[in-house]
Amino acid sequence: RALERILPRDYVPLWTQLGEARKAREEAAAVRREAEQRRKQQEEERRRRTGLRTPQVVVMSAAKQRLVQSLLRDRDELFATHGSSLTSVTRGSADADAEALSAMVDKLSDMGFSPQHVQLAYERRSRGSAAGGCGSDVTVEALLDWLLLNLPPDQ
């Protein structure tokens, strides 16, 4: 209702000021709600993006873990005897070897492995593949297999 028509003339300006103050409070509350909504959307988007970057945890029973490890070992032995059909980094010179190692360290470090473990795996795989007869080709997949098989799960 339009109370300014009913109120005495002395109170009409006060009523008008109160109405304007109420409108200003409502507008400020609307702005705060919109800002809060935008902040929540941005936070949700940020959470979604970081969720994609974090490594996913795979939980396996001990029996399934042994099965996967044995399959990887069998595959590793097969590649050691018959050669790898995967794309591989070949050793040409010491510079190419160091460059390949640094690329593999970067890639596997992004997956959560420490650079020391990756270097150890590279040394072991390059020695093992040279003894296995397939040259000294080492792939990222082979290093990943070695790391998964030989490192304890807590590392």
FIVOVEX-200106 format. One record per residue: residue number from 1; residue in three letters; z, x, y of N, C-alpha, C in turn. Coordinates in steps of 0.1 Angstrom, whole numbers, plus 5000, padded with zeros to 4 digits. Example, Ala and Ser with C-alpha at 12.3 -4.5 7.8 and 13.67 -1.06 7.14 Angstrom:
// residues 2
ATOM  domar  pagu   n_Z   n_X   n_Y  ca_Z  ca_X  ca_Y   c_Z   c_X   c_Y
ATOM      1   ALA  5078  5132  4943  5078  5123  4955  5078  5132  4967
ATOM      2   SER  5071  5128  4978  5071  5137  4989  5079  5129  5000
END
This chain:
// residues 155
ATOM  domar  pagu   n_Z   n_X   n_Y  ca_Z  ca_X  ca_Y   c_Z   c_X   c_Y
ATOM      1   ARG  5000  5008  4988  5000  5000  5000  5000  5009  5012
ATOM      2   ALA  4995  5003  5023  4995  5010  5035  5008  5007  5043
ATOM      3   LEU  5018  5016  5040  5031  5013  5046  5031  5017  5061
ATOM      4   GLU  5022  5024  5065  5021  5027  5080  5019  5015  5088
ATOM      5   ARG  5015  5004  5082  5013  4991  5089  5026  4983  5089
ATOM      6   ILE  5034  4986  5079  5047  4978  5078  5058  4985  5085
ATOM      7   LEU  5058  4999  5085  5069  5006  5090  5070  5005  5106
ATOM      8   PRO  5082  5007  5111  5082  5007  5126  5074  5019  5131
ATOM      9   ARG  5070  5018  5144  5061  5028  5150  5068  5042  5150
ATOM     10   ASP  5080  5043  5151  5087  5056  5152  5085  5064  5139
ATOM     11   TYR  5084  5056  5127  5083  5063  5114  5069  5065  5109
ATOM     12   VAL  5059  5060  5116  5045  5061  5111  5041  5076  5111
ATOM     13   PRO  5043  5084  5122  5039  5098  5121  5046  5106  5110
ATOM     14   LEU  5059  5103  5108  5066  5109  5097  5060  5106  5084
ATOM     15   TRP  5056  5093  5082  5050  5088  5069  5037  5095  5067
ATOM     16   THR  5029  5097  5078  5016  5104  5077  5018  5118  5073
ATOM     17   GLN  5028  5125  5079  5030  5139  5076  5034  5141  5061
ATOM     18   LEU  5042  5131  5057  5046  5132  5043  5034  5130  5033
ATOM     19   GLY  5025  5121  5037  5013  5118  5029  5004  5131  5029
ATOM     20   GLU  5003  5138  5040  4995  5150  5041  5001  5161  5033
ATOM     21   ALA  5014  5162  5034  5021  5172  5026  5019  5170  5011
ATOM     22   ARG  5020  5157  5007  5018  5153  4993  5004  5157  4988
ATOM     23   LYS  4994  5154  4997  4980  5157  4993  4979  5173  4991
ATOM     24   ALA  4985  5180  5001  4984  5195  5000  4991  5200  4987
ATOM     25   ARG  5002  5194  4983  5009  5198  4971  5000  5195  4959
ATOM     26   GLU  4994  5183  4959  4985  5179  4948  4973  5189  4947
ATOM     27   GLU  4967  5192  4958  4956  5201  4958  4960  5215  4953
ATOM     28   ALA  4972  5220  4957  4977  5233  4953  4979  5233  4938
ATOM     29   ALA  4985  5222  4933  4988  5220  4919  4975  5220  4911
ATOM     30   ALA  4964  5214  4916  4951  5213  4909  4945  5227  4909
ATOM     31   VAL  4947  5235  4920  4941  5249  4920  4949  5257  4910
ATOM     32   ARG  4962  5255  4909  4970  5263  4899  4966  5259  4885
ATOM     33   ARG  4964  5246  4882  4960  5242  4869  4947  5248  4865
ATOM     34   GLU  4937  5248  4874  4924  5254  4872  4925  5269  4869
ATOM     35   ALA  4933  5276  4877  4935  5290  4876  4942  5293  4862
ATOM     36   GLU  4951  5285  4858  4958  5287  4845  4948  5284  4834
ATOM     37   GLN  4940  5274  4836  4930  5271  4825  4920  5283  4824
ATOM     38   ARG  4915  5289  4835  4906  5300  4835  4913  5312  4828
ATOM     39   ARG  4926  5314  4832  4933  5326  4826  4935  5324  4811
ATOM     40   LYS  4938  5312  4806  4939  5309  4792  4926  5311  4785
ATOM     41   GLN  4914  5307  4791  4901  5309  4785  4898  5324  4784
ATOM     42   GLN  4901  5331  4795  4898  5346  4795  4907  5353  4784
ATOM     43   GLU  4919  5349  4783  4928  5355  4773  4924  5351  4759
ATOM     44   GLU  4919  5339  4757  4914  5335  4744  4901  5344  4740
ATOM     45   GLU  4893  5345  4750  4880  5353  4748  4884  5368  4745
ATOM     46   ARG  4894  5373  4753  4898  5387  4750  4904  5388  4736
ATOM     47   ARG  4912  5379  4732  4918  5379  4719  4907  5378  4708
ATOM     48   ARG  4897  5370  4711  4886  5368  4701  4879  5381  4700
ATOM     49   ARG  4876  5388  4711  4869  5401  4711  4877  5412  4704
ATOM     50   THR  4889  5413  4707  4898  5423  4701  4899  5420  4686
ATOM     51   GLY  4899  5407  4682  4900  5404  4668  4888  5409  4660
ATOM     52   LEU  4876  5410  4667  4865  5415  4660  4865  5430  4658
ATOM     53   ARG  4873  5437  4667  4873  5451  4667  4884  5457  4657
ATOM     54   THR  4894  5449  4655  4905  5453  4646  4901  5453  4632
ATOM     55   PRO  4905  5463  4624  4901  5463  4610  4908  5452  4603
ATOM     56   GLN  4900  5446  4594  4905  5435  4586  4912  5441  4574
ATOM     57   VAL  4923  5435  4570  4931  5439  4559  4927  5432  4546
ATOM     58   VAL  4924  5439  4536  4921  5434  4523  4933  5435  4514
ATOM     59   VAL  4937  5424  4508  4949  5425  4499  4944  5423  4485
ATOM     60   MET  4946  5432  4476  4942  5432  4462  4954  5434  4453
ATOM     61   SER  4953  5428  4442  4963  5430  4431  4960  5444  4426
ATOM     62   ALA  4970  5450  4420  4969  5464  4414  4958  5465  4404
ATOM     63   ALA  4956  5454  4396  4946  5454  4386  4932  5454  4392
ATOM     64   LYS  4930  5446  4402  4917  5446  4409  4914  5459  4416
ATOM     65   GLN  4925  5465  4422  4923  5477  4429  4918  5488  4419
ATOM     66   ARG  4925  5489  4407  4921  5498  4397  4906  5496  4392
ATOM     67   LEU  4902  5483  4391  4889  5480  4387  4879  5485  4398
ATOM     68   VAL  4881  5482  4410  4872  5487  4421  4871  5502  4421
ATOM     69   GLN  4883  5509  4419  4883  5523  4419  4875  5529  4407
ATOM     70   SER  4876  5523  4396  4869  5527  4384  4854  5525  4386
ATOM     71   LEU  4850  5514  4392  4836  5511  4395  4830  5522  4405
ATOM     72   LEU  4838  5525  4415  4833  5535  4424  4833  5549  4418
ATOM     73   ARG  4842  5552  4409  4842  5565  4402  4829  5566  4393
ATOM     74   ASP  4826  5555  4386  4815  5554  4377  4802  5556  4385
ATOM     75   ARG  4801  5549  4397  4790  5550  4406  4788  5565  4411
ATOM     76   ASP  4800  5571  4414  4800  5584  4419  4795  5594  4409
ATOM     77   GLU  4799  5592  4397  4794  5601  4386  4780  5599  4383
ATOM     78   LEU  4775  5587  4384  4761  5584  4382  4752  5591  4393
ATOM     79   PHE  4756  5590  4405  4749  5597  4416  4750  5612  4415
ATOM     80   ALA  4761  5617  4410  4762  5631  4408  4753  5637  4398
ATOM     81   THR  4750  5629  4387  4741  5634  4377  4727  5631  4379
ATOM     82   HIS  4724  5620  4386  4709  5616  4388  4705  5617  4402
ATOM     83   GLY  4713  5620  4411  4709  5622  4425  4711  5609  4433
ATOM     84   SER  4712  5610  4445  4715  5598  4454  4702  5592  4459
ATOM     85   SER  4701  5579  4457  4689  5573  4463  4692  5567  4477
ATOM     86   LEU  4704  5568  4481  4708  5564  4495  4702  5573  4505
ATOM     87   THR  4701  5569  4517  4697  5578  4528  4708  5588  4530
ATOM     88   SER  4705  5600  4531  4715  5611  4532  4712  5620  4543
ATOM     89   VAL  4722  5628  4547  4721  5638  4557  4719  5651  4549
ATOM     90   THR  4708  5658  4551  4706  5670  4544  4711  5682  4552
ATOM     91   ARG  4715  5692  4545  4720  5704  4552  4708  5713  4554
ATOM     92   GLY  4705  5716  4566  4694  5725  4569  4700  5738  4574
ATOM     93   SER  4709  5737  4584  4715  5749  4589  4730  5746  4593
ATOM     94   ALA  4736  5756  4597  4751  5754  4601  4752  5744  4612
ATOM     95   ASP  4743  5745  4622  4743  5735  4633  4741  5721  4628
ATOM     96   ALA  4731  5719  4620  4729  5706  4615  4740  5701  4606
ATOM     97   ASP  4747  5710  4599  4758  5706  4591  4770  5702  4600
ATOM     98   ALA  4772  5710  4610  4783  5706  4619  4781  5693  4627
ATOM     99   GLU  4768  5691  4630  4764  5679  4637  4766  5667  4628
ATOM    100   ALA  4762  5668  4616  4763  5658  4606  4778  5655  4603
ATOM    101   LEU  4786  5665  4602  4800  5663  4600  4807  5656  4612
ATOM    102   SER  4803  5660  4624  4809  5653  4636  4805  5639  4637
ATOM    103   ALA  4793  5636  4633  4788  5622  4633  4796  5614  4623
ATOM    104   MET  4798  5620  4611  4805  5613  4600  4820  5611  4604
ATOM    105   VAL  4826  5621  4610  4840  5620  4615  4841  5609  4625
ATOM    106   ASP  4832  5608  4634  4833  5598  4644  4832  5584  4638
ATOM    107   LYS  4822  5582  4629  4820  5569  4623  4832  5565  4614
ATOM    108   LEU  4837  5574  4606  4849  5571  4598  4862  5570  4605
ATOM    109   SER  4863  5578  4616  4875  5576  4625  4875  5563  4631
ATOM    110   ASP  4864  5557  4635  4863  5543  4640  4868  5533  4630
ATOM    111   MET  4867  5537  4617  4871  5528  4606  4886  5529  4604
ATOM    112   GLY  4893  5540  4610  4907  5541  4608  4911  5553  4600
ATOM    113   PHE  4902  5562  4596  4906  5574  4589  4909  5585  4599
ATOM    114   SER  4918  5594  4595  4920  5605  4604  4909  5616  4602
ATOM    115   PRO  4906  5623  4613  4896  5633  4612  4899  5644  4602
ATOM    116   GLN  4911  5647  4599  4915  5657  4589  4911  5652  4575
ATOM    117   HIS  4914  5639  4573  4910  5634  4560  4895  5634  4558
ATOM    118   VAL  4888  5630  4568  4873  5630  4567  4868  5644  4565
ATOM    119   GLN  4873  5654  4572  4868  5668  4569  4872  5672  4555
ATOM    120   LEU  4883  5668  4550  4887  5672  4536  4877  5665  4527
ATOM    121   ALA  4874  5653  4529  4865  5645  4520  4851  5652  4521
ATOM    122   TYR  4847  5656  4533  4834  5662  4534  4833  5675  4526
ATOM    123   GLU  4844  5683  4527  4844  5696  4520  4844  5693  4505
ATOM    124   ARG  4852  5684  4500  4852  5681  4486  4839  5675  4481
ATOM    125   ARG  4833  5666  4488  4820  5660  4484  4809  5670  4485
ATOM    126   SER  4809  5679  4495  4798  5689  4495  4799  5699  4484
ATOM    127   ARG  4811  5703  4480  4813  5711  4469  4809  5704  4456
ATOM    128   GLY  4814  5692  4455  4811  5684  4443  4796  5681  4441
ATOM    129   SER  4789  5678  4452  4775  5674  4450  4767  5687  4448
ATOM    130   ALA  4771  5698  4453  4764  5711  4450  4766  5714  4435
ATOM    131   ALA  4777  5711  4430  4780  5714  4416  4773  5704  4407
ATOM    132   GLY  4771  5692  4412  4765  5681  4404  4751  5682  4403
ATOM    133   GLY  4744  5690  4410  4730  5692  4408  4721  5684  4417
ATOM    134   CYS  4726  5677  4427  4718  5669  4436  4717  5675  4449
ATOM    135   GLY  4718  5688  4450  4718  5695  4463  4731  5694  4470
ATOM    136   SER  4731  5695  4483  4743  5694  4490  4742  5683  4500
ATOM    137   ASP  4737  5671  4496  4736  5659  4504  4749  5652  4504
ATOM    138   VAL  4754  5648  4516  4766  5640  4517  4763  5628  4526
ATOM    139   THR  4767  5617  4521  4764  5604  4528  4778  5599  4533
ATOM    140   VAL  4777  5591  4543  4789  5584  4549  4795  5575  4538
ATOM    141   GLU  4786  5569  4530  4791  5560  4519  4799  5568  4509
ATOM    142   ALA  4794  5580  4506  4800  5589  4496  4814  5593  4501
ATOM    143   LEU  4815  5597  4514  4827  5601  4520  4837  5589  4520
ATOM    144   LEU  4832  5577  4523  4841  5565  4523  4846  5563  4509
ATOM    145   ASP  4837  5564  4499  4842  5562  4485  4853  5572  4482
ATOM    146   TRP  4851  5585  4486  4860  5595  4482  4874  5592  4489
ATOM    147   LEU  4873  5588  4502  4885  5585  4509  4893  5573  4503
ATOM    148   LEU  4885  5563  4499  4892  5551  4493  4898  5554  4480
ATOM    149   LEU  4891  5563  4472  4896  5567  4459  4908  5576  4459
ATOM    150   ASN  4908  5586  4468  4917  5597  4468  4929  5596  4478
ATOM    151   LEU  4928  5588  4488  4939  5587  4497  4948  5575  4493
ATOM    152   PRO  4961  5577  4494  4970  5566  4491  4968  5554  4500
ATOM    153   PRO  4971  5542  4496  4968  5531  4504  4975  5530  4518
ATOM    154   ASP  4987  5537  4519  4994  5537  4531  4988  5546  4542
ATOM    155   GLN  4978  5555  4538  4972  5564  4548  4959  5558  4552
END
